[in-house]
């Protein structure tokens, strides 16, 4: 808006400008009350030809206005891209959490199977410990997944402007 007003201001250089000044003065010496001093001045300024400076300034202002509009549009696009990236990140973190939960179920089933084999003397204690270690790793992975999910929610809220850091 400022550049549009600036362009209007430059356009107004072609309009003639008139200035009028008047002055009425009393000097109390020498009986000047009977003969006051009047001063009147009139001035006119009109830029008929200024070497195309007004046109060049107006063109420059129009280009600046277009540049600012492009910057605003780019900023809006970047905000929209940030929001869509945050939404996709959040969705992928939800899917990752589901995958890790399936891994936990698989690790628990594997542990139950190895533990049953150990009770029947078909597997060694090392196999049971390895299966238990896999269960603990999967549980830790689930906690990491929850953390990433919460981080994605915070990033999404920040991208939408709801949450400020």
C-alpha positions in Angstrom: 0.0 0.0 0.0 2.9 2.4 0.8 4.4 1.9 -2.7 0.9 2.6 -4.3 0.7 5.9 -2.3 4.2 6.7 -3.3 3.3 6.2 -6.9 0.3 8.5 -6.5 2.6 11.1 -5.0 5.0 10.9 -7.9 2.1 11.3 -10.3 1.0 14.5 -8.6 4.3 16.2 -9.7 2.5 17.1 -13.0 -0.1 19.1 -11.2 0.8 22.8 -10.9 1.4 24.0 -7.4 0.3 27.4 -6.2 1.6 29.1 -3.1 0.2 32.4 -1.7 1.6 34.3 1.2 0.3 37.5 2.7 1.7 39.7 5.5 0.2 42.8 7.2 2.6 44.6 9.5 2.2 47.5 11.9 5.2 49.4 13.0 4.4 51.7 15.8 7.2 54.1 15.0 6.5 57.1 12.8 2.8 56.7 12.9 2.8 53.5 10.9 -0.7 52.6 12.3 -2.0 55.0 9.8 0.1 53.6 7.0 0.5 49.8 7.5 2.9 47.8 5.4 1.3 45.2 3.1 3.2 42.3 1.6 1.7 39.8 -0.8 3.5 37.0 -2.6 2.3 34.5 -5.1 4.3 31.6 -6.4 3.5 28.9 -9.1 5.5 25.8 -9.7 4.8 23.5 -12.5 7.0 20.7 -13.7 6.1 20.4 -17.4 9.3 18.7 -18.4 11.6 17.1 -15.9 13.6 14.9 -18.2 11.3 11.9 -17.7 12.4 11.6 -14.0 8.8 11.4 -12.8 8.0 8.6 -15.2 11.2 6.7 -14.3 10.5 7.1 -10.5 6.9 5.9 -11.1 8.2 2.9 -13.0 10.7 2.1 -10.3 8.0 2.3 -7.6 5.8 0.0 -9.6 8.6 -2.5 -9.9 9.3 -2.3 -6.2 5.6 -2.9 -5.5 5.6 -6.0 -7.8 8.8 -7.2 -6.0 7.1 -6.9 -2.6 4.0 -8.7 -3.8 6.2 -11.6 -5.0 8.0 -11.7 -1.7 4.6 -11.8 0.1 3.4 -14.6 -2.2 6.6 -16.6 -1.6 6.3 -16.2 2.1 2.7 -17.5 2.0 3.9 -20.5 -0.1 6.7 -21.2 2.3 4.2 -21.2 5.2 1.9 -23.5 3.4 4.8 -25.9 2.5 5.9 -25.8 6.2 2.5 -26.8 7.3 2.2 -29.6 4.8 5.7 -30.9 5.7 4.7 -30.9 9.4 1.5 -32.7 8.6 3.3 -35.4 6.6 5.9 -35.7 9.4 3.2 -36.2 11.9 1.4 -38.8 9.8 4.6 -40.7 9.3 5.4 -40.6 13.0 2.0 -42.1 13.7 2.6 -44.9 11.2 6.0 -45.5 12.7 4.5 -45.9 16.1 2.1 -48.5 14.7 5.0 -50.4 13.1 7.0 -50.3 16.4 3.9 -51.6 18.3 3.7 -54.5 15.8 7.5 -55.1 16.4 6.8 -55.3 20.2 4.0 -57.9 19.6 6.3 -59.9 17.4 9.2 -59.7 19.9 6.8 -60.8 22.8 5.6 -63.7 20.7 9.1 -64.7 19.9 10.1 -64.4 23.6 7.1 -66.6 24.6 8.1 -69.2 22.1 11.8 -69.3 23.1 10.8 -69.3 26.8 8.5 -72.3 26.2 11.3 -74.0 24.3 13.7 -73.3 27.2 11.2 -74.8 29.7 11.1 -77.9 27.5 14.9 -78.0 27.3 14.9 -77.3 23.6 16.7 -73.9 23.7 19.6 -72.4 25.7 19.4 -69.6 28.2 21.3 -67.4 25.8 18.4 -67.7 23.3 16.0 -66.6 26.0 18.2 -63.7 27.0 18.5 -62.6 23.3 14.7 -62.8 22.9 14.2 -60.8 26.1 16.8 -58.2 24.9 14.8 -57.9 21.7 11.7 -57.2 23.7 13.5 -54.5 25.7 14.9 -52.9 22.5 11.5 -52.9 20.9 10.0 -51.2 24.0 12.8 -48.6 23.9 12.1 -48.1 20.2 8.4 -47.5 21.1 9.4 -44.8 23.6 11.6 -43.1 20.9 8.7 -43.3 18.5 6.4 -41.6 21.0 8.9 -38.9 21.5 9.2 -38.3 17.7 5.4 -38.3 17.5 5.2 -35.6 20.2 7.9 -33.6 18.5 5.9 -33.8 15.2 2.8 -32.6 17.0 4.7 -29.6 18.4 6.2 -28.9 15.0 2.8 -29.0 13.4 1.3 -26.6 15.9 4.3 -24.3 15.5 3.9 -24.4 11.7 0.2 -23.5 12.0 1.1 -20.6 14.4 -0.8 -22.1 17.3 2.3 -22.8 19.4 5.2 -20.4 19.8 8.6 -21.5 21.1 
